[in-house]
Amino acid sequence: MAELIAKSPARGLTPVEAGGVTLTEAPMGPIWAVMPYRGKGAALSAALEAAHGLGFPAPGLLAETGDARIAWSGLDQAFLMGVMPDRALAAHAALTDQSDAWTHLVLEGAAVRDVLARWMPVELSPSACPPGSARRSLVGHMTALVLHPGGDRFEILVFRSMAATAIHELTRSMRAVAARREL
């Protein structure tokens, strides 16, 4: 019988640095889509709060406590990350394991917003995208979930099949911003 070995979507990305911005891969961890059943939103939020200390997020928001994080990821959908969902949530929502479907990249540094501005059509200024924000958008030609936990750190989740493309395009943007700053 074949022995399967888990591999990271970015194949153990060696950190890339350009112009004070660094691109790394976040460690693999559980990611669960949580989608409330019709009329169960309030009950789901209460169950999430009881089980994980986090309610169901409003559109555009990210919340975290301890190892658990929850990010709005679309209409009536959130991603619960870092923990396995409590079984009690299944009475209020559809739960699907998304862990193997996503690449989780981390981009940080003083020029991070300039790098992302070259890559995605969403306003990421501090007033439009404060800490605790989650944005669903196109990045290049890929759909992504972009999280801003705080400071000069953004996290980009793209489909696993697009990992190499995302790394390539982000690296190009990083180098372009660095070159522009040197002019």
N, C-alpha and C positions, 0 to 999 in steps of 0.2 A: 504494500500500500504506500502511496506517495506521502511524504511528510511535507506539509505546507508550512512555509515560513512567512510571517507577516513582514511586509516591507512598507516603509513610509511612502506616501504618495510622491514626495519630492526626492525620494531615494537618498535620504540623509544629506540634504542640501548643506554644503559648506557655506558658512556665512559670506554674503557678498556685501562689500562696503564701497560706497562712492560718495564723495562730497559730504561726509558726515552722516549719511543715511545707511542703515544696515538692514539687510533682508535675511531672515532666518526662517526655519520651519518650526512651528510649535510642536511639542510632543503629541503623538497620537493619543486620543482619549475618546470617551463616549460622546456621541452627539445624537440626540433623539429629537425627532420632529414631534411636537405636541400640538394637536389640532382639536379644539373643543367641539363636542357634539352640539347640535342645535339646541339653544336654550340652556346650555351647561357652563357658559363662560364664568359666571360668578362662583359656581360650585367648584369648577376646576381651579380657579385662582385661589380659593380658600384651601383646597386640597394641596396645591403646590406650596402654599405658605406653611401649612402644617407639616408637610413632609420634608421640604427643602429650604424653608425660610425665604422663599421668593414667590411673589405672585406672578400671574400671567402678565407680560409686559404690554404696555400701550404701544401703538405704532411708533417705530423709530427709536425704541429704547432698549438698553442693555442693563441688566442688574446682576450683581454677584455677591455671594457670601460664602466664605470658606472656599471649598473646591467647586461649589455649584455656581453655574452661570445660566442665565436665561436671556435670550435675545429675540426680539421681534424679527421674524424672517419672512413675513408676507401676510396677506389677508387671512385672519383667523389661524395663524400659525406662528409658533415660536420654536426655537432650538434650545433644548435643555442640554447643557454641556458640562462635562467633567464628572458627572455622577450618573448612575443608573436610575431611571425613574421609579419612584415608589409604586408598588402595585395598585394602590388605592386610586391612582390617577386614571387607570383604565376604565373606571366607572363614569368618567366625565369627558374623556378625550380619546381620540385615536392616537396611538403611539407607534412610531416607526423608527427603527434603528437606522441612522444615517452615517454611522461612524466610518464605514469604509468608502463612502461616496464622496468625501470632501478632502481637499488639501487645505491645510490651515497654515498660512504664511503670516509672518510678523514683520512689519516695516516700522523702523523707528529712527528718529534723528530730527535735528532742527529743521531740515528742509522736507520733511515727510509730506506735508500738505502740497508743496510744489510738485513733488514726484507724482502724487496721486492726481493732481489737477491735469497732468498730461495724459492721464490714463482713464479717467472716468468723468462723466458728465453730471456730477452732483456737487453742490456747494459744500465745501468742507471747512469753511472759515470757522474760527472758534465760536462765533455767535450762532452759526447755522448747524454746527456739529460739535456740541460741547461733550465733555467726558460723559460716558454713559449712553452714547448714541449707537444706533444700529441702522445701517442704510442698505437697502437692496437696490442694486444698480447693475448696469453694464460696466465692465472694466475691459477696455479694448472691445473685443467682440464676444466676451464671455459674461455670463451672468454670475454675480457674486454677492456675498453678504460681507459688508465692510463694518467692522466694529471699532469703536473708539473708547477703550477703557479709561484713557486719561493721558495727560502729558503729550509727549511727542511720539506716542505709540498707536499704531493702527494695526488691526488684524484683518486679513483678507481670506475669506473662504471661497474657493472656486471648486468646481467639480474635479474630482480626482483625475479624470481623463485629460484635463487641461493643465495639469501641474507644470509640465515643462514649458508650455506656451506662456503661462502666467509668470514664471520665473524669468524667462527670456525677455518678455515685454517690460516687466518691472525693472530688470537690470538695465535695459536700454533707457528707460525713463530716468533712472537714478544717474546714469552716466551723462545723459543730456543735461539734466539740471546741474550736475557738478561742473560740466564744461561751460555752461552759461554763466555760472557764478565766477569762473576764472577769467572771463572776458573783462 
